[in-house]
Amino acid sequence: MYKSETKYESGTGWPSFYQPIEPDAVAAFEDHSYGMNRTEIRCSDCDAHLGHVFPDGPAPTGLRYCMNGNALIFDQD
């Protein structure tokens, strides 16, 4: 879903990336759970919850994809 080159230290304690590997690899949905307004990110293939995206990330996208570490699988490729 994400390349290691797009991972950065966001200071949140969550694995954070500024863009997915492909634009259509993830799907965004409004999330109003727990009294918050957020954008949930899910896998486009299997619909699994991956985390949330916020508009406070670094250049070039300005986005912070805050991912659930349990949803990540690290591949050496």
Distance bins in CASP14 RR format, pairs under 12 A and 6 or more apart:
PFRMAT RR
TARGET T0000
AUTHOR 0000-0000-0000
RMODE 2
METHOD distances of the structure
MODEL  1
1 7 0 0 0 0 0 1 0 0 0 0 0
1 15 0 0 0 0 0 1 0 0 0 0 0
1 17 0 0 0 0 1 0 0 0 0 0 0
1 19 0 0 0 0 0 1 0 0 0 0 0
1 20 1 0 1 0 0 0 0 0 0 0 0
1 21 1 0 1 0 0 0 0 0 0 0 0
1 22 0 0 0 0 1 0 0 0 0 0 0
1 23 0 0 0 0 0 1 0 0 0 0 0
1 24 0 0 0 0 0 1 0 0 0 0 0
1 25 1 0 1 0 0 0 0 0 0 0 0
1 26 1 0 0 1 0 0 0 0 0 0 0
1 27 0 0 0 0 0 1 0 0 0 0 0
1 41 0 0 0 0 1 0 0 0 0 0 0
1 42 0 0 0 0 0 1 0 0 0 0 0
1 43 1 0 0 1 0 0 0 0 0 0 0
1 44 0 0 0 0 1 0 0 0 0 0 0
1 45 0 0 0 0 1 0 0 0 0 0 0
1 46 0 0 0 0 0 1 0 0 0 0 0
1 48 0 0 0 0 0 1 0 0 0 0 0
1 50 1 0 0 1 0 0 0 0 0 0 0
1 51 0 0 0 0 0 1 0 0 0 0 0
1 65 0 0 0 0 1 0 0 0 0 0 0
1 67 1 0 0 1 0 0 0 0 0 0 0
1 68 0 0 0 0 0 1 0 0 0 0 0
1 69 0 0 0 0 0 1 0 0 0 0 0
1 71 0 0 0 0 1 0 0 0 0 0 0
1 72 1 0 0 1 0 0 0 0 0 0 0
1 73 0 0 0 0 1 0 0 0 0 0 0
1 74 0 0 0 0 0 1 0 0 0 0 0
1 75 0 0 0 0 0 1 0 0 0 0 0
2 8 0 0 0 0 0 1 0 0 0 0 0
2 15 0 0 0 0 1 0 0 0 0 0 0
2 16 0 0 0 0 1 0 0 0 0 0 0
2 17 1 0 1 0 0 0 0 0 0 0 0
2 18 0 0 0 0 1 0 0 0 0 0 0
2 19 1 0 0 1 0 0 0 0 0 0 0
2 20 1 0 1 0 0 0 0 0 0 0 0
2 21 1 0 1 0 0 0 0 0 0 0 0
2 22 0 0 0 0 0 1 0 0 0 0 0
2 25 0 0 0 0 1 0 0 0 0 0 0
2 26 0 0 0 0 1 0 0 0 0 0 0
2 41 0 0 0 0 0 1 0 0 0 0 0
2 43 0 0 0 0 0 1 0 0 0 0 0
2 50 0 0 0 0 1 0 0 0 0 0 0
2 51 0 0 0 0 0 1 0 0 0 0 0
2 53 0 0 0 0 0 1 0 0 0 0 0
2 61 0 0 0 0 0 1 0 0 0 0 0
2 63 0 0 0 0 0 1 0 0 0 0 0
2 64 0 0 0 0 0 1 0 0 0 0 0
2 65 1 0 0 1 0 0 0 0 0 0 0
2 66 0 0 0 0 0 1 0 0 0 0 0
2 67 1 0 0 1 0 0 0 0 0 0 0
2 69 0 0 0 0 0 1 0 0 0 0 0
2 71 0 0 0 0 0 1 0 0 0 0 0
2 72 1 0 0 1 0 0 0 0 0 0 0
2 73 0 0 0 0 0 1 0 0 0 0 0
2 74 0 0 0 0 0 1 0 0 0 0 0
2 75 0 0 0 0 0 1 0 0 0 0 0
3 17 1 0 0 1 0 0 0 0 0 0 0
3 18 0 0 0 0 0 1 0 0 0 0 0
3 19 0 0 0 0 1 0 0 0 0 0 0
3 20 0 0 0 0 1 0 0 0 0 0 0
3 21 1 0 1 0 0 0 0 0 0 0 0
3 22 0 0 0 0 0 1 0 0 0 0 0
3 25 0 0 0 0 0 1 0 0 0 0 0
3 65 0 0 0 0 0 1 0 0 0 0 0
3 74 0 0 0 0 0 1 0 0 0 0 0
3 75 0 0 0 0 0 1 0 0 0 0 0
3 77 0 0 0 0 1 0 0 0 0 0 0
4 15 0 0 0 0 0 1 0 0 0 0 0
4 17 0 0 0 0 1 0 0 0 0 0 0
4 18 0 0 0 0 0 1 0 0 0 0 0
4 21 0 0 0 0 0 1 0 0 0 0 0
4 72 0 0 0 0 0 1 0 0 0 0 0
4 74 0 0 0 0 1 0 0 0 0 0 0
4 75 0 0 0 0 1 0 0 0 0 0 0
4 76 0 0 0 0 1 0 0 0 0 0 0
4 77 0 0 0 0 0 1 0 0 0 0 0
5 17 0 0 0 0 1 0 0 0 0 0 0
5 18 0 0 0 0 1 0 0 0 0 0 0
5 19 0 0 0 0 1 0 0 0 0 0 0
5 21 0 0 0 0 1 0 0 0 0 0 0
5 60 0 0 0 0 0 1 0 0 0 0 0
6 15 0 0 0 0 0 1 0 0 0 0 0
6 16 0 0 0 0 1 0 0 0 0 0 0
6 17 1 0 1 0 0 0 0 0 0 0 0
6 18 1 0 1 0 0 0 0 0 0 0 0
6 19 1 0 1 0 0 0 0 0 0 0 0
6 20 0 0 0 0 1 0 0 0 0 0 0
6 21 0 0 0 0 1 0 0 0 0 0 0
6 22 0 0 0 0 0 1 0 0 0 0 0
6 25 0 0 0 0 0 1 0 0 0 0 0
6 57 0 0 0 0 0 1 0 0 0 0 0
6 58 0 0 0 0 1 0 0 0 0 0 0
6 59 0 0 0 0 0 1 0 0 0 0 0
6 60 0 0 0 0 1 0 0 0 0 0 0
6 61 0 0 0 0 1 0 0 0 0 0 0
6 62 0 0 0 0 0 1 0 0 0 0 0
6 63 0 0 0 0 0 1 0 0 0 0 0
6 64 0 0 0 0 0 1 0 0 0 0 0
6 65 0 0 0 0 1 0 0 0 0 0 0
6 67 0 0 0 0 0 1 0 0 0 0 0
7 14 0 0 0 0 0 1 0 0 0 0 0
7 15 1 0 0 1 0 0 0 0 0 0 0
7 16 1 0 0 1 0 0 0 0 0 0 0
7 17 1 0 1 0 0 0 0 0 0 0 0
7 18 0 0 0 0 1 0 0 0 0 0 0
7 19 0 0 0 0 0 1 0 0 0 0 0
7 20 0 0 0 0 0 1 0 0 0 0 0
7 21 0 0 0 0 0 1 0 0 0 0 0
7 58 0 0 0 0 0 1 0 0 0 0 0
7 64 0 0 0 0 0 1 0 0 0 0 0
7 65 0 0 0 0 1 0 0 0 0 0 0
7 66 0 0 0 0 0 1 0 0 0 0 0
7 67 0 0 0 0 1 0 0 0 0 0 0
7 69 0 0 0 0 0 1 0 0 0 0 0
7 72 0 0 0 0 1 0 0 0 0 0 0
7 74 0 0 0 0 0 1 0 0 0 0 0
8 14 0 0 0 0 0 1 0 0 0 0 0
8 15 0 0 0 0 1 0 0 0 0 0 0
8 16 1 0 1 0 0 0 0 0 0 0 0
8 17 1 0 0 1 0 0 0 0 0 0 0
8 18 1 0 0 1 0 0 0 0 0 0 0
8 19 0 0 0 0 0 1 0 0 0 0 0
8 56 0 0 0 0 0 1 0 0 0 0 0
8 57 0 0 0 0 1 0 0 0 0 0 0
8 58 1 0 0 1 0 0 0 0 0 0 0
8 59 0 0 0 0 0 1 0 0 0 0 0
8 60 0 0 0 0 0 1 0 0 0 0 0
8 61 0 0 0 0 0 1 0 0 0 0 0
8 62 0 0 0 0 0 1 0 0 0 0 0
8 63 0 0 0 0 0 1 0 0 0 0 0
8 64 0 0 0 0 1 0 0 0 0 0 0
8 65 0 0 0 0 0 1 0 0 0 0 0
8 66 0 0 0 0 0 1 0 0 0 0 0
8 67 0 0 0 0 0 1 0 0 0 0 0
9 15 0 0 0 0 1 0 0 0 0 0 0
9 16 1 0 0 1 0 0 0 0 0 0 0
9 17 0 0 0 0 0 1 0 0 0 0 0
9 18 0 0 0 0 0 1 0 0 0 0 0
9 57 0 0 0 0 0 1 0 0 0 0 0
9 58 0 0 0 0 0 1 0 0 0 0 0
9 64 0 0 0 0 0 1 0 0 0 0 0
10 16 1 1 0 0 0 0 0 0 0 0 0
10 17 0 0 0 0 1 0 0 0 0 0 0
10 18 0 0 0 0 1 0 0 0 0 0 0
10 52 0 0 0 0 0 1 0 0 0 0 0
10 53 0 0 0 0 0 1 0 0 0 0 0
10 54 0 0 0 0 1 0 0 0 0 0 0
10 56 0 0 0 0 1 0 0 0 0 0 0
10 57 1 0 0 1 0 0 0 0 0 0 0
10 58 0 0 0 0 1 0 0 0 0 0 0
10 62 0 0 0 0 0 1 0 0 0 0 0
10 63 0 0 0 0 0 1 0 0 0 0 0
10 64 1 0 1 0 0 0 0 0 0 0 0
10 65 0 0 0 0 1 0 0 0 0 0 0
10 66 1 0 0 1 0 0 0 0 0 0 0
10 67 0 0 0 0 0 1 0 0 0 0 0
11 56 0 0 0 0 0 1 0 0 0 0 0
11 57 0 0 0 0 0 1 0 0 0 0 0
11 58 0 0 0 0 0 1 0 0 0 0 0
11 64 0 0 0 0 1 0 0 0 0 0 0
11 66 0 0 0 0 0 1 0 0 0 0 0
12 51 0 0 0 0 0 1 0 0 0 0 0
12 52 0 0 0 0 0 1 0 0 0 0 0
12 54 0 0 0 0 1 0 0 0 0 0 0
12 56 0 0 0 0 1 0 0 0 0 0 0
12 57 0 0 0 0 0 1 0 0 0 0 0
12 64 1 0 0 1 0 0 0 0 0 0 0
12 65 0 0 0 0 0 1 0 0 0 0 0
12 66 1 0 0 1 0 0 0 0 0 0 0
12 67 0 0 0 0 0 1 0 0 0 0 0
13 64 0 0 0 0 0 1 0 0 0 0 0
13 66 0 0 0 0 1 0 0 0 0 0 0
13 67 0 0 0 0 0 1 0 0 0 0 0
13 68 0 0 0 0 0 1 0 0 0 0 0
13 69 0 0 0 0 0 1 0 0 0 0 0
14 41 0 0 0 0 0 1 0 0 0 0 0
14 50 0 0 0 0 0 1 0 0 0 0 0
14 51 0 0 0 0 1 0 0 0 0 0 0
14 52 0 0 0 0 1 0 0 0 0 0 0
14 53 0 0 0 0 0 1 0 0 0 0 0
14 54 0 0 0 0 0 1 0 0 0 0 0
14 64 0 0 0 0 1 0 0 0 0 0 0
14 65 0 0 0 0 1 0 0 0 0 0 0
14 66 1 0 1 0 0 0 0 0 0 0 0
14 67 1 0 0 1 0 0 0 0 0 0 0
14 68 1 0 0 1 0 0 0 0 0 0 0
14 69 1 0 0 1 0 0 0 0 0 0 0
14 70 0 0 0 0 0 1 0 0 0 0 0
14 71 0 0 0 0 0 1 0 0 0 0 0
14 72 0 0 0 0 0 1 0 0 0 0 0
15 50 0 0 0 0 0 1 0 0 0 0 0
15 51 0 0 0 0 1 0 0 0 0 0 0
15 64 0 0 0 0 0 1 0 0 0 0 0
15 65 0 0 0 0 1 0 0 0 0 0 0
15 66 1 0 0 1 0 0 0 0 0 0 0
15 67 1 0 1 0 0 0 0 0 0 0 0
15 68 0 0 0 0 1 0 0 0 0 0 0
15 69 1 0 1 0 0 0 0 0 0 0 0
15 70 0 0 0 0 0 1 0 0 0 0 0
15 71 0 0 0 0 1 0 0 0 0 0 0
15 72 1 0 0 1 0 0 0 0 0 0 0
15 73 0 0 0 0 0 1 0 0 0 0 0
15 74 0 0 0 0 0 1 0 0 0 0 0
16 41 0 0 0 0 0 1 0 0 0 0 0
16 51 0 0 0 0 0 1 0 0 0 0 0
16 52 0 0 0 0 0 1 0 0 0 0 0
16 53 0 0 0 0 1 0 0 0 0 0 0
16 54 0 0 0 0 1 0 0 0 0 0 0
16 56 0 0 0 0 0 1 0 0 0 0 0
16 57 1 0 0 1 0 0 0 0 0 0 0
16 58 0 0 0 0 1 0 0 0 0 0 0
16 61 0 0 0 0 0 1 0 0 0 0 0
16 62 0 0 0 0 0 1 0 0 0 0 0
16 63 0 0 0 0 1 0 0 0 0 0 0
16 64 1 0 1 0 0 0 0 0 0 0 0
16 65 1 0 0 1 0 0 0 0 0 0 0
16 66 1 0 1 0 0 0 0 0 0 0 0
16 67 1 0 0 1 0 0 0 0 0 0 0
16 68 0 0 0 0 0 1 0 0 0 0 0
16 69 0 0 0 0 0 1 0 0 0 0 0
16 72 0 0 0 0 0 1 0 0 0 0 0
17 25 0 0 0 0 0 1 0 0 0 0 0
17 26 0 0 0 0 0 1 0 0 0 0 0
17 41 0 0 0 0 0 1 0 0 0 0 0
17 50 0 0 0 0 0 1 0 0 0 0 0
17 51 0 0 0 0 0 1 0 0 0 0 0
17 52 0 0 0 0 0 1 0 0 0 0 0
17 53 0 0 0 0 1 0 0 0 0 0 0
17 54 0 0 0 0 0 1 0 0 0 0 0
17 57 0 0 0 0 1 0 0 0 0 0 0
17 58 0 0 0 0 0 1 0 0 0 0 0
17 61 0 0 0 0 1 0 0 0 0 0 0
17 62 0 0 0 0 0 1 0 0 0 0 0
17 63 0 0 0 0 1 0 0 0 0 0 0
17 64 1 0 0 1 0 0 0 0 0 0 0
17 65 1 0 1 0 0 0 0 0 0 0 0
17 66 0 0 0 0 1 0 0 0 0 0 0
17 67 1 0 0 1 0 0 0 0 0 0 0
17 69 0 0 0 0 0 1 0 0 0 0 0
17 71 0 0 0 0 0 1 0 0 0 0 0
17 72 0 0 0 0 1 0 0 0 0 0 0
18 53 0 0 0 0 1 0 0 0 0 0 0
18 54 0 0 0 0 0 1 0 0 0 0 0
18 55 0 0 0 0 0 1 0 0 0 0 0
18 56 0 0 0 0 0 1 0 0 0 0 0
18 57 1 0 1 0 0 0 0 0 0 0 0
18 58 1 0 1 0 0 0 0 0 0 0 0
18 59 1 0 0 1 0 0 0 0 0 0 0
18 60 1 0 0 1 0 0 0 0 0 0 0
18 61 1 0 1 0 0 0 0 0 0 0 0
18 62 1 0 0 1 0 0 0 0 0 0 0
18 63 1 0 1 0 0 0 0 0 0 0 0
18 64 1 0 0 1 0 0 0 0 0 0 0
18 65 1 0 0 1 0 0 0 0 0 0 0
18 66 0 0 0 0 0 1 0 0 0 0 0
18 67 0 0 0 0 0 1 0 0 0 0 0
19 25 0 0 0 0 1 0 0 0 0 0 0
19 26 0 0 0 0 1 0 0 0 0 0 0
19 41 0 0 0 0 0 1 0 0 0 0 0
19 53 0 0 0 0 1 0 0 0 0 0 0
19 57 0 0 0 0 0 1 0 0 0 0 0
19 58 0 0 0 0 0 1 0 0 0 0 0
19 59 0 0 0 0 0 1 0 0 0 0 0
19 60 1 0 0 1 0 0 0 0 0 0 0
19 61 1 0 1 0 0 0 0 0 0 0 0
19 62 0 0 0 0 1 0 0 0 0 0 0
19 63 1 0 0 1 0 0 0 0 0 0 0
19 64 0 0 0 0 0 1 0 0 0 0 0
19 65 1 0 0 1 0 0 0 0 0 0 0
20 26 1 0 1 0 0 0 0 0 0 0 0
20 27 0 0 0 0 0 1 0 0 0 0 0
20 28 0 0 0 0 0 1 0 0 0 0 0
20 41 0 0 0 0 1 0 0 0 0 0 0
20 42 0 0 0 0 0 1 0 0 0 0 0
20 43 0 0 0 0 0 1 0 0 0 0 0
20 44 0 0 0 0 1 0 0 0 0 0 0
20 50 0 0 0 0 1 0 0 0 0 0 0
20 51 0 0 0 0 0 1 0 0 0 0 0
20 53 0 0 0 0 1 0 0 0 0 0 0
20 61 0 0 0 0 1 0 0 0 0 0 0
20 63 0 0 0 0 1 0 0 0 0 0 0
20 65 1 0 0 1 0 0 0 0 0 0 0
20 67 0 0 0 0 1 0 0 0 0 0 0
21 43 0 0 0 0 0 1 0 0 0 0 0
21 44 0 0 0 0 0 1 0 0 0 0 0
21 65 0 0 0 0 0 1 0 0 0 0 0
21 75 0 0 0 0 0 1 0 0 0 0 0
21 77 0 0 0 0 0 1 0 0 0 0 0
22 43 0 0 0 0 0 1 0 0 0 0 0
22 44 0 0 0 0 1 0 0 0 0 0 0
22 45 0 0 0 0 0 1 0 0 0 0 0
23 44 0 0 0 0 1 0 0 0 0 0 0
23 61 0 0 0 0 0 1 0 0 0 0 0
23 63 0 0 0 0 0 1 0 0 0 0 0
24 43 0 0 0 0 0 1 0 0 0 0 0
24 44 1 0 1 0 0 0 0 0 0 0 0
24 45 0 0 0 0 1 0 0 0 0 0 0
25 41 0 0 0 0 1 0 0 0 0 0 0
25 42 0 0 0 0 0 1 0 0 0 0 0
25 43 1 0 0 1 0 0 0 0 0 0 0
25 44 1 0 1 0 0 0 0 0 0 0 0
25 45 0 0 0 0 1 0 0 0 0 0 0
25 46 0 0 0 0 0 1 0 0 0 0 0
25 50 0 0 0 0 1 0 0 0 0 0 0
25 65 0 0 0 0 0 1 0 0 0 0 0
26 39 0 0 0 0 0 1 0 0 0 0 0
26 40 0 0 0 0 1 0 0 0 0 0 0
26 41 1 0 1 0 0 0 0 0 0 0 0
26 42 1 0 0 1 0 0 0 0 0 0 0
26 43 1 0 0 1 0 0 0 0 0 0 0
26 44 1 0 1 0 0 0 0 0 0 0 0
26 45 0 0 0 0 1 0 0 0 0 0 0
26 46 0 0 0 0 0 1 0 0 0 0 0
26 47 0 0 0 0 0 1 0 0 0 0 0
26 48 0 0 0 0 0 1 0 0 0 0 0
26 49 0 0 0 0 0 1 0 0 0 0 0
26 50 1 0 0 1 0 0 0 0 0 0 0
26 51 0 0 0 0 1 0 0 0 0 0 0
26 52 0 0 0 0 0 1 0 0 0 0 0
26 53 0 0 0 0 1 0 0 0 0 0 0
26 63 0 0 0 0 0 1 0 0 0 0 0
26 65 1 0 0 1 0 0 0 0 0 0 0
26 67 0 0 0 0 1 0 0 0 0 0 0
26 71 0 0 0 0 0 1 0 0 0 0 0
27 39 0 0 0 0 0 1 0 0 0 0 0
27 40 0 0 0 0 1 0 0 0 0 0 0
27 41 1 0 0 1 0 0 0 0 0 0 0
27 42 1 0 1 0 0 0 0 0 0 0 0
27 43 1 0 0 1 0 0 0 0 0 0 0
27 44 1 0 1 0 0 0 0 0 0 0 0
27 45 0 0 0 0 1 0 0 0 0 0 0
27 46 0 0 0 0 0 1 0 0 0 0 0
27 47 1 0 0 1 0 0 0 0 0 0 0
27 48 0 0 0 0 0 1 0 0 0 0 0
27 49 0 0 0 0 0 1 0 0 0 0 0
27 50 0 0 0 0 1 0 0 0 0 0 0
27 51 0 0 0 0 0 1 0 0 0 0 0
27 53 0 0 0 0 0 1 0 0 0 0 0
28 38 0 0 0 0 0 1 0 0 0 0 0
28 39 1 0 1 0 0 0 0 0 0 0 0
28 40 1 0 0 1 0 0 0 0 0 0 0
28 41 1 0 0 1 0 0 0 0 0 0 0
28 42 1 0 0 1 0 0 0 0 0 0 0
28 43 0 0 0 0 0 1 0 0 0 0 0
28 44 0 0 0 0 0 1 0 0 0 0 0
28 49 0 0 0 0 0 1 0 0 0 0 0
28 50 0 0 0 0 0 1 0 0 0 0 0
28 51 0 0 0 0 0 1 0 0 0 0 0
28 52 0 0 0 0 1 0 0 0 0 0 0
28 53 1 0 0 1 0 0 0 0 0 0 0
28 54 0 0 0 0 0 1 0 0 0 0 0
28 55 0 0 0 0 0 1 0 0 0 0 0
28 63 0 0 0 0 0 1 0 0 0 0 0
28 65 0 0 0 0 0 1 0 0 0 0 0
29 38 0 0 0 0 1 0 0 0 0 0 0
29 39 1 0 0 1 0 0 0 0 0 0 0
29 40 1 0 1 0 0 0 0 0 0 0 0
29 41 0 0 0 0 1 0 0 0 0 0 0
29 42 1 0 0 1 0 0 0 0 0 0 0
29 43 0 0 0 0 0 1 0 0 0 0 0
29 44 0 0 0 0 0 1 0 0 0 0 0
29 47 0 0 0 0 1 0 0 0 0 0 0
29 49 0 0 0 0 1 0 0 0 0 0 0
29 50 0 0 0 0 0 1 0 0 0 0 0
29 51 0 0 0 0 0 1 0 0 0 0 0
29 52 0 0 0 0 1 0 0 0 0 0 0
29 53 0 0 0 0 0 1 0 0 0 0 0
30 36 0 0 0 0 0 1 0 0 0 0 0
30 37 1 0 0 1 0 0 0 0 0 0 0
30 38 1 0 0 1 0 0 0 0 0 0 0
30 39 1 0 0 1 0 0 0 0 0 0 0
30 40 1 0 0 1 0 0 0 0 0 0 0
30 41 0 0 0 0 0 1 0 0 0 0 0
30 42 0 0 0 0 0 1 0 0 0 0 0
30 52 0 0 0 0 0 1 0 0 0 0 0
30 53 0 0 0 0 0 1 0 0 0 0 0
31 37 1 0 0 1 0 0 0 0 0 0 0
31 38 1 0 1 0 0 0 0 0 0 0 0
31 39 1 0 0 1 0 0 0 0 0 0 0
31 40 1 1 0 0 0 0 0 0 0 0 0
31 41 0 0 0 0 1 0 0 0 0 0 0
31 42 0 0 0 0 0 1 0 0 0 0 0
31 49 0 0 0 0 1 0 0 0 0 0 0
31 50 0 0 0 0 0 1 0 0 0 0 0
31 51 0 0 0 0 1 0 0 0 0 0 0
31 52 1 0 0 1 0 0 0 0 0 0 0
31 53 0 0 0 0 0 1 0 0 0 0 0
31 54 0 0 0 0 0 1 0 0 0 0 0
31 66 0 0 0 0 0 1 0 0 0 0 0
32 38 1 0 0 1 0 0 0 0 0 0 0
32 39 0 0 0 0 0 1 0 0 0 0 0
32 40 0 0 0 0 1 0 0 0 0 0 0
33 39 0 0 0 0 0 1 0 0 0 0 0
33 40 0 0 0 0 1 0 0 0 0 0 0
33 49 0 0 0 0 0 1 0 0 0 0 0
33 51 0 0 0 0 0 1 0 0 0 0 0
33 52 0 0 0 0 0 1 0 0 0 0 0
34 40 0 0 0 0 0 1 0 0 0 0 0
34 52 0 0 0 0 0 1 0 0 0 0 0
36 52 0 0 0 0 1 0 0 0 0 0 0
36 54 0 0 0 0 0 1 0 0 0 0 0
37 52 0 0 0 0 0 1 0 0 0 0 0
37 54 0 0 0 0 0 1 0 0 0 0 0
37 55 0 0 0 0 0 1 0 0 0 0 0
38 49 0 0 0 0 0 1 0 0 0 0 0
38 51 0 0 0 0 1 0 0 0 0 0 0
38 52 1 0 1 0 0 0 0 0 0 0 0
38 53 0 0 0 0 1 0 0 0 0 0 0
38 54 1 0 0 1 0 0 0 0 0 0 0
38 55 0 0 0 0 0 1 0 0 0 0 0
38 64 0 0 0 0 0 1 0 0 0 0 0
38 66 0 0 0 0 1 0 0 0 0 0 0
39 50 0 0 0 0 0 1 0 0 0 0 0
39 51 0 0 0 0 1 0 0 0 0 0 0
39 52 1 0 0 1 0 0 0 0 0 0 0
39 53 1 0 1 0 0 0 0 0 0 0 0
39 54 1 0 0 1 0 0 0 0 0 0 0
39 55 0 0 0 0 1 0 0 0 0 0 0
39 63 0 0 0 0 1 0 0 0 0 0 0
39 64 0 0 0 0 0 1 0 0 0 0 0
39 65 0 0 0 0 1 0 0 0 0 0 0
39 66 0 0 0 0 0 1 0 0 0 0 0
40 47 0 0 0 0 0 1 0 0 0 0 0
40 48 0 0 0 0 0 1 0 0 0 0 0
40 49 1 0 0 1 0 0 0 0 0 0 0
40 50 0 0 0 0 1 0 0 0 0 0 0
40 51 1 0 0 1 0 0 0 0 0 0 0
40 52 1 0 1 0 0 0 0 0 0 0 0
40 53 0 0 0 0 1 0 0 0 0 0 0
40 54 0 0 0 0 0 1 0 0 0 0 0
40 65 0 0 0 0 0 1 0 0 0 0 0
40 66 0 0 0 0 0 1 0 0 0 0 0
40 67 0 0 0 0 0 1 0 0 0 0 0
40 68 0 0 0 0 0 1 0 0 0 0 0
40 71 0 0 0 0 0 1 0 0 0 0 0
41 47 0 0 0 0 0 1 0 0 0 0 0
41 48 0 0 0 0 1 0 0 0 0 0 0
41 49 1 0 0 1 0 0 0 0 0 0 0
41 50 1 0 1 0 0 0 0 0 0 0 0
41 51 1 0 1 0 0 0 0 0 0 0 0
41 52 1 0 0 1 0 0 0 0 0 0 0
41 53 1 0 1 0 0 0 0 0 0 0 0
41 54 0 0 0 0 0 1 0 0 0 0 0
41 63 0 0 0 0 0 1 0 0 0 0 0
41 64 0 0 0 0 0 1 0 0 0 0 0
41 65 1 0 0 1 0 0 0 0 0 0 0
41 66 0 0 0 0 1 0 0 0 0 0 0
41 67 1 0 0 1 0 0 0 0 0 0 0
41 68 0 0 0 0 1 0 0 0 0 0 0
41 71 0 0 0 0 1 0 0 0 0 0 0
42 48 1 0 0 1 0 0 0 0 0 0 0
42 49 1 0 1 0 0 0 0 0 0 0 0
42 50 1 0 0 1 0 0 0 0 0 0 0
42 51 0 0 0 0 1 0 0 0 0 0 0
42 52 0 0 0 0 0 1 0 0 0 0 0
42 53 0 0 0 0 0 1 0 0 0 0 0
42 65 0 0 0 0 0 1 0 0 0 0 0
42 67 0 0 0 0 0 1 0 0 0 0 0
42 68 0 0 0 0 0 1 0 0 0 0 0
42 71 0 0 0 0 1 0 0 0 0 0 0
43 49 0 0 0 0 1 0 0 0 0 0 0
43 50 1 0 0 1 0 0 0 0 0 0 0
43 51 0 0 0 0 0 1 0 0 0 0 0
43 67 0 0 0 0 0 1 0 0 0 0 0
43 68 0 0 0 0 0 1 0 0 0 0 0
43 71 0 0 0 0 1 0 0 0 0 0 0
43 72 0 0 0 0 0 1 0 0 0 0 0
43 73 0 0 0 0 0 1 0 0 0 0 0
44 50 0 0 0 0 0 1 0 0 0 0 0
46 71 0 0 0 0 0 1 0 0 0 0 0
48 67 0 0 0 0 0 1 0 0 0 0 0
48 68 0 0 0 0 1 0 0 0 0 0 0
48 70 0 0 0 0 0 1 0 0 0 0 0
48 71 1 0 0 1 0 0 0 0 0 0 0
48 72 0 0 0 0 0 1 0 0 0 0 0
48 73 0 0 0 0 0 1 0 0 0 0 0
49 66 0 0 0 0 0 1 0 0 0 0 0
49 67 0 0 0 0 0 1 0 0 0 0 0
49 68 1 0 0 1 0 0 0 0 0 0 0
49 69 0 0 0 0 0 1 0 0 0 0 0
49 70 0 0 0 0 1 0 0 0 0 0 0
49 71 1 0 0 1 0 0 0 0 0 0 0
50 65 1 0 0 1 0 0 0 0 0 0 0
50 66 0 0 0 0 1 0 0 0 0 0 0
50 67 1 0 1 0 0 0 0 0 0 0 0
50 68 1 0 0 1 0 0 0 0 0 0 0
50 69 0 0 0 0 1 0 0 0 0 0 0
50 70 0 0 0 0 1 0 0 0 0 0 0
50 71 1 0 1 0 0 0 0 0 0 0 0
50 72 0 0 0 0 1 0 0 0 0 0 0
50 73 0 0 0 0 0 1 0 0 0 0 0
51 64 0 0 0 0 0 1 0 0 0 0 0
51 65 1 0 0 1 0 0 0 0 0 0 0
51 66 1 0 0 1 0 0 0 0 0 0 0
51 67 1 0 1 0 0 0 0 0 0 0 0
51 68 1 0 1 0 0 0 0 0 0 0 0
51 69 0 0 0 0 1 0 0 0 0 0 0
51 70 0 0 0 0 0 1 0 0 0 0 0
51 71 1 0 0 1 0 0 0 0 0 0 0
51 72 0 0 0 0 0 1 0 0 0 0 0
52 63 0 0 0 0 0 1 0 0 0 0 0
52 64 0 0 0 0 1 0 0 0 0 0 0
52 65 1 0 0 1 0 0 0 0 0 0 0
52 66 1 0 1 0 0 0 0 0 0 0 0
52 67 0 0 0 0 1 0 0 0 0 0 0
52 68 0 0 0 0 1 0 0 0 0 0 0
52 71 0 0 0 0 0 1 0 0 0 0 0
53 61 0 0 0 0 1 0 0 0 0 0 0
53 62 0 0 0 0 1 0 0 0 0 0 0
53 63 1 0 1 0 0 0 0 0 0 0 0
53 64 1 0 0 1 0 0 0 0 0 0 0
53 65 1 0 1 0 0 0 0 0 0 0 0
53 66 1 0 0 1 0 0 0 0 0 0 0
53 67 0 0 0 0 1 0 0 0 0 0 0
54 61 0 0 0 0 0 1 0 0 0 0 0
54 62 0 0 0 0 1 0 0 0 0 0 0
54 63 1 0 0 1 0 0 0 0 0 0 0
54 64 1 0 1 0 0 0 0 0 0 0 0
54 65 0 0 0 0 1 0 0 0 0 0 0
54 66 1 0 0 1 0 0 0 0 0 0 0
54 67 0 0 0 0 0 1 0 0 0 0 0
55 61 0 0 0 0 1 0 0 0 0 0 0
55 62 1 0 0 1 0 0 0 0 0 0 0
55 63 1 0 0 1 0 0 0 0 0 0 0
55 64 1 0 0 1 0 0 0 0 0 0 0
55 65 0 0 0 0 0 1 0 0 0 0 0
55 66 0 0 0 0 0 1 0 0 0 0 0
56 62 1 0 0 1 0 0 0 0 0 0 0
56 63 0 0 0 0 1 0 0 0 0 0 0
56 64 1 0 1 0 0 0 0 0 0 0 0
56 65 0 0 0 0 0 1 0 0 0 0 0
56 66 0 0 0 0 1 0 0 0 0 0 0
57 63 1 0 1 0 0 0 0 0 0 0 0
57 64 1 0 1 0 0 0 0 0 0 0 0
57 65 0 0 0 0 1 0 0 0 0 0 0
57 66 0 0 0 0 1 0 0 0 0 0 0
58 64 1 0 0 1 0 0 0 0 0 0 0
58 65 0 0 0 0 0 1 0 0 0 0 0
65 71 0 0 0 0 0 1 0 0 0 0 0
65 72 0 0 0 0 0 1 0 0 0 0 0
66 72 0 0 0 0 0 1 0 0 0 0 0
67 73 0 0 0 0 0 1 0 0 0 0 0
67 74 0 0 0 0 0 1 0 0 0 0 0
END
